[in-house]
Amino acid sequence: MQLSSKSGHMVSDYYPVKTWDNVKHHDKVLRVLTFMGQTMSKRIMTTQQYVNEVYDKIHTFKYVDNNVDHSNCHQFVSSTEVTYNV
């Protein structure tokens, strides 16, 4: 999923994650935050945090859903990131 601010300067991309041994973690999501084309941060979050953040950005801050589907693009993360970064 990809959300962008009304001006289009701030973009949040959300990706499913998997570890190096190809184990998919359906309870975690990688968020990549980009400002004016520059990656500002990457964060692993729970699916509940993801749902809350997306709802908040759309309904409170009026972000736009760009209809970009990343659901088949699992991103590699270390097993320690999946375990401890929540």
MARDREN-657177 format. One record per residue: residue in one letter; chain; residue number from 1; x, y, z of N, C-alpha, C, O in turn. Coordinates in steps of 0.2 Angstrom, whole numbers. Example, Ala and Ser with C-alpha at 12.3 -4.5 7.8 and 13.67 -1.06 7.14 Angstrom:
<mivos>
+----+----+-----+-------+-------+-------+-------+-------+-------+-------+-------+-------+-------+-------+-------+
| aa | ch |   i |  n.c1 |  n.c2 |  n.c3 | ca.c1 | ca.c2 | ca.c3 |  c.c1 |  c.c2 |  c.c3 |  o.c1 |  o.c2 |  o.c3 |
+----+----+-----+-------+-------+-------+-------+-------+-------+-------+-------+-------+-------+-------+-------+
|  A |  A |   1 |    66 |   -28 |    39 |    62 |   -22 |    39 |    66 |   -16 |    39 |    71 |   -17 |    42 |
|  S |  A |   2 |    64 |   -11 |    35 |    68 |    -5 |    36 |    64 |     0 |    39 |    67 |     6 |    40 |
+----+----+-----+-------+-------+-------+-------+-------+-------+-------+-------+-------+-------+-------+-------+
</mivos>
This chain:
<mivos>
+----+----+-----+-------+-------+-------+-------+-------+-------+-------+-------+-------+-------+-------+-------+
| aa | ch |   i |  n.c1 |  n.c2 |  n.c3 | ca.c1 | ca.c2 | ca.c3 |  c.c1 |  c.c2 |  c.c3 |  o.c1 |  o.c2 |  o.c3 |
+----+----+-----+-------+-------+-------+-------+-------+-------+-------+-------+-------+-------+-------+-------+
|  M |  A |   1 |     4 |    -6 |     0 |     0 |     0 |     0 |     4 |     6 |     0 |    10 |     6 |     3 |
|  Q |  A |   2 |     2 |    11 |    -3 |     6 |    18 |    -3 |     1 |    23 |    -2 |    -4 |    24 |    -5 |
|  L |  A |   3 |     3 |    27 |     3 |    -1 |    33 |     5 |     3 |    39 |     4 |     9 |    39 |     5 |
|  S |  A |   4 |     0 |    45 |     1 |     4 |    51 |     0 |     0 |    57 |     3 |    -6 |    57 |     3 |
|  S |  A |   5 |     3 |    62 |     6 |     0 |    68 |     8 |    -3 |    72 |     2 |    -2 |    70 |    -4 |
|  K |  A |   6 |    -8 |    76 |     4 |   -11 |    80 |    -1 |    -6 |    83 |    -6 |    -8 |    83 |   -12 |
|  S |  A |   7 |    -1 |    86 |    -4 |     4 |    89 |    -8 |     8 |    84 |   -12 |    11 |    86 |   -17 |
|  G |  A |   8 |     8 |    78 |   -10 |    13 |    73 |   -13 |    20 |    73 |   -11 |    24 |    69 |   -13 |
|  H |  A |   9 |    22 |    77 |    -6 |    29 |    77 |    -4 |    30 |    72 |     1 |    36 |    69 |     1 |
|  M |  A |  10 |    26 |    70 |     5 |    27 |    64 |    10 |    23 |    58 |     8 |    17 |    58 |     6 |
|  V |  A |  11 |    27 |    53 |     7 |    24 |    46 |     5 |    26 |    41 |    10 |    32 |    40 |    12 |
|  S |  A |  12 |    21 |    37 |    11 |    22 |    31 |    16 |    21 |    25 |    12 |    15 |    24 |     9 |
|  D |  A |  13 |    26 |    20 |    11 |    25 |    14 |     8 |    25 |     8 |    13 |    29 |     9 |    18 |
|  Y |  A |  14 |    20 |     3 |    12 |    20 |    -2 |    17 |    21 |    -9 |    14 |    17 |   -10 |     9 |
|  Y |  A |  15 |    25 |   -13 |    16 |    27 |   -19 |    13 |    26 |   -25 |    18 |    28 |   -24 |    24 |
|  P |  A |  16 |    24 |   -31 |    16 |    25 |   -37 |    20 |    32 |   -38 |    21 |    36 |   -36 |    17 |
|  V |  A |  17 |    34 |   -42 |    26 |    41 |   -44 |    27 |    42 |   -51 |    27 |    38 |   -55 |    29 |
|  K |  A |  18 |    49 |   -53 |    26 |    51 |   -60 |    27 |    58 |   -60 |    29 |    62 |   -55 |    28 |
|  T |  A |  19 |    60 |   -65 |    33 |    67 |   -66 |    35 |    71 |   -69 |    29 |    69 |   -71 |    24 |
|  W |  A |  20 |    78 |   -69 |    31 |    82 |   -72 |    26 |    81 |   -79 |    24 |    83 |   -81 |    18 |
|  D |  A |  21 |    78 |   -83 |    28 |    77 |   -90 |    27 |    70 |   -91 |    24 |    67 |   -96 |    24 |
|  N |  A |  22 |    67 |   -85 |    21 |    61 |   -85 |    17 |    55 |   -86 |    21 |    50 |   -88 |    19 |
|  V |  A |  23 |    55 |   -85 |    28 |    49 |   -86 |    32 |    45 |   -79 |    32 |    48 |   -74 |    34 |
|  K |  A |  24 |    39 |   -79 |    30 |    35 |   -73 |    29 |    32 |   -72 |    36 |    29 |   -77 |    39 |
|  H |  A |  25 |    32 |   -66 |    38 |    29 |   -64 |    45 |    23 |   -60 |    43 |    23 |   -54 |    42 |
|  H |  A |  26 |    17 |   -63 |    44 |    11 |   -59 |    42 |     8 |   -55 |    47 |     4 |   -51 |    46 |
|  D |  A |  27 |    12 |   -55 |    53 |    10 |   -50 |    59 |    14 |   -44 |    59 |    14 |   -40 |    64 |
|  K |  A |  28 |    19 |   -43 |    54 |    23 |   -37 |    54 |    23 |   -34 |    47 |    21 |   -37 |    42 |
|  V |  A |  29 |    24 |   -27 |    47 |    24 |   -23 |    41 |    30 |   -19 |    41 |    32 |   -16 |    46 |
|  L |  A |  30 |    33 |   -18 |    35 |    39 |   -13 |    35 |    36 |    -6 |    32 |    32 |    -6 |    26 |
|  R |  A |  31 |    37 |    -1 |    35 |    35 |     6 |    33 |    41 |    10 |    30 |    46 |    10 |    34 |
|  V |  A |  32 |    41 |    12 |    24 |    46 |    16 |    22 |    43 |    23 |    21 |    39 |    24 |    17 |
|  L |  A |  33 |    46 |    28 |    24 |    44 |    35 |    24 |    48 |    39 |    20 |    54 |    39 |    21 |
|  T |  A |  34 |    45 |    42 |    15 |    49 |    46 |    10 |    47 |    53 |    10 |    41 |    55 |    10 |
|  F |  A |  35 |    51 |    58 |    10 |    50 |    65 |     9 |    53 |    68 |     3 |    59 |    68 |     3 |
|  M |  A |  36 |    49 |    71 |    -1 |    52 |    74 |    -7 |    57 |    69 |   -11 |    63 |    72 |   -13 |
|  G |  A |  37 |    56 |    63 |   -11 |    60 |    58 |   -15 |    66 |    55 |   -11 |    69 |    51 |   -13 |
|  Q |  A |  38 |    67 |    58 |    -4 |    72 |    55 |     0 |    69 |    51 |     5 |    65 |    53 |     9 |
|  T |  A |  39 |    72 |    45 |     6 |    70 |    40 |    11 |    72 |    43 |    18 |    78 |    45 |    19 |
|  M |  A |  40 |    67 |    44 |    22 |    68 |    47 |    29 |    69 |    42 |    34 |    73 |    43 |    39 |
|  S |  A |  41 |    65 |    37 |    34 |    65 |    31 |    39 |    62 |    25 |    37 |    58 |    25 |    32 |
|  K |  A |  42 |    64 |    20 |    40 |    61 |    13 |    39 |    59 |    10 |    46 |    63 |    11 |    50 |
|  R |  A |  43 |    53 |     7 |    46 |    51 |     5 |    53 |    47 |    -2 |    52 |    43 |    -2 |    47 |
|  I |  A |  44 |    49 |    -6 |    56 |    45 |   -12 |    56 |    39 |   -11 |    62 |    41 |    -9 |    67 |
|  M |  A |  45 |    33 |   -13 |    60 |    27 |   -12 |    64 |    23 |   -18 |    64 |    23 |   -22 |    59 |
|  T |  A |  46 |    19 |   -19 |    69 |    14 |   -24 |    69 |     8 |   -22 |    65 |     7 |   -17 |    63 |
|  T |  A |  47 |     4 |   -27 |    63 |    -1 |   -26 |    58 |    -6 |   -22 |    62 |   -10 |   -18 |    58 |
|  Q |  A |  48 |    -7 |   -22 |    68 |   -12 |   -18 |    72 |   -10 |   -10 |    71 |   -14 |    -6 |    70 |
|  Q |  A |  49 |    -3 |    -9 |    72 |     0 |    -2 |    72 |    -1 |     0 |    65 |    -3 |     6 |    64 |
|  Y |  A |  50 |     0 |    -4 |    60 |    -1 |    -2 |    53 |    -8 |     0 |    51 |    -9 |     5 |    48 |
|  V |  A |  51 |   -13 |    -4 |    54 |   -20 |    -3 |    52 |   -22 |     4 |    56 |   -25 |     8 |    53 |
|  N |  A |  52 |   -20 |     5 |    62 |   -21 |    11 |    65 |   -18 |    17 |    62 |   -21 |    23 |    61 |
|  E |  A |  53 |   -12 |    17 |    60 |    -8 |    22 |    56 |   -11 |    24 |    50 |   -12 |    30 |    48 |
|  V |  A |  54 |   -13 |    19 |    46 |   -16 |    20 |    39 |   -23 |    24 |    40 |   -25 |    28 |    37 |
|  Y |  A |  55 |   -27 |    21 |    45 |   -33 |    24 |    47 |   -33 |    32 |    49 |   -36 |    36 |    46 |
|  D |  A |  56 |   -28 |    33 |    53 |   -26 |    40 |    55 |   -24 |    44 |    50 |   -26 |    50 |    49 |
|  K |  A |  57 |   -20 |    42 |    46 |   -17 |    46 |    40 |   -23 |    48 |    35 |   -23 |    53 |    32 |
|  I |  A |  58 |   -27 |    43 |    34 |   -32 |    44 |    29 |   -38 |    49 |    32 |   -40 |    53 |    28 |
|  H |  A |  59 |   -40 |    47 |    38 |   -46 |    51 |    41 |   -44 |    57 |    44 |   -48 |    62 |    44 |
|  T |  A |  60 |   -38 |    58 |    47 |   -36 |    64 |    51 |   -32 |    68 |    47 |   -34 |    74 |    47 |
|  F |  A |  61 |   -27 |    66 |    43 |   -23 |    70 |    39 |   -24 |    70 |    32 |   -21 |    73 |    28 |
|  K |  A |  62 |   -30 |    67 |    30 |   -32 |    67 |    23 |   -27 |    64 |    18 |   -26 |    67 |    12 |
|  Y |  A |  63 |   -23 |    59 |    20 |   -18 |    56 |    15 |   -22 |    53 |     9 |   -28 |    51 |    10 |
|  V |  A |  64 |   -19 |    52 |     4 |   -22 |    49 |    -2 |   -19 |    42 |    -3 |   -13 |    41 |    -3 |
|  D |  A |  65 |   -24 |    37 |    -4 |   -22 |    30 |    -6 |   -20 |    30 |   -13 |   -25 |    31 |   -17 |
|  N |  A |  66 |   -14 |    29 |   -15 |   -12 |    29 |   -22 |   -13 |    22 |   -26 |   -11 |    21 |   -31 |
|  N |  A |  67 |   -17 |    17 |   -22 |   -18 |    11 |   -25 |   -12 |     7 |   -28 |   -13 |     4 |   -33 |
|  V |  A |  68 |    -7 |     8 |   -24 |    -1 |     4 |   -26 |    -1 |    -2 |   -22 |    -1 |    -2 |   -15 |
|  D |  A |  69 |    -1 |    -8 |   -24 |    -1 |   -14 |   -21 |     6 |   -18 |   -20 |     9 |   -20 |   -25 |
|  H |  A |  70 |     8 |   -18 |   -14 |    15 |   -21 |   -12 |    14 |   -27 |    -9 |    19 |   -30 |    -7 |
|  S |  A |  71 |     8 |   -30 |    -9 |     7 |   -36 |    -5 |    11 |   -42 |    -8 |    12 |   -47 |    -4 |
|  N |  A |  72 |    13 |   -42 |   -14 |    17 |   -48 |   -16 |    24 |   -46 |   -16 |    28 |   -50 |   -19 |
|  C |  A |  73 |    27 |   -41 |   -13 |    34 |   -39 |   -13 |    36 |   -39 |    -6 |    38 |   -34 |    -3 |
|  H |  A |  74 |    37 |   -45 |    -3 |    40 |   -46 |     3 |    47 |   -43 |     4 |    51 |   -45 |    -1 |
|  Q |  A |  75 |    48 |   -39 |     9 |    55 |   -36 |    10 |    59 |   -40 |    15 |    56 |   -42 |    20 |
|  F |  A |  76 |    65 |   -41 |    14 |    69 |   -45 |    18 |    71 |   -41 |    24 |    73 |   -35 |    24 |
|  V |  A |  77 |    70 |   -44 |    30 |    72 |   -41 |    37 |    76 |   -46 |    41 |    75 |   -52 |    40 |
|  S |  A |  78 |    80 |   -44 |    45 |    83 |   -49 |    50 |    78 |   -51 |    55 |    73 |   -48 |    56 |
|  S |  A |  79 |    80 |   -57 |    57 |    75 |   -60 |    62 |    75 |   -56 |    69 |    70 |   -57 |    72 |
|  T |  A |  80 |    80 |   -53 |    70 |    80 |   -49 |    76 |    76 |   -43 |    75 |    73 |   -41 |    80 |
|  E |  A |  81 |    76 |   -40 |    69 |    71 |   -34 |    68 |    64 |   -37 |    69 |    60 |   -33 |    72 |
|  V |  A |  82 |    62 |   -42 |    66 |    55 |   -45 |    67 |    53 |   -46 |    74 |    48 |   -45 |    76 |
|  T |  A |  83 |    58 |   -49 |    78 |    57 |   -51 |    85 |    56 |   -45 |    89 |    52 |   -44 |    94 |
|  Y |  A |  84 |    61 |   -40 |    89 |    62 |   -35 |    94 |    59 |   -28 |    92 |    58 |   -24 |    96 |
|  N |  A |  85 |    59 |   -26 |    86 |    57 |   -19 |    83 |    49 |   -19 |    83 |    46 |   -20 |    77 |
|  V |  A |  86 |    46 |   -17 |    88 |    39 |   -17 |    88 |    37 |   -10 |    91 |    31 |    -9 |    91 |
+----+----+-----+-------+-------+-------+-------+-------+-------+-------+-------+-------+-------+-------+-------+
</mivos>
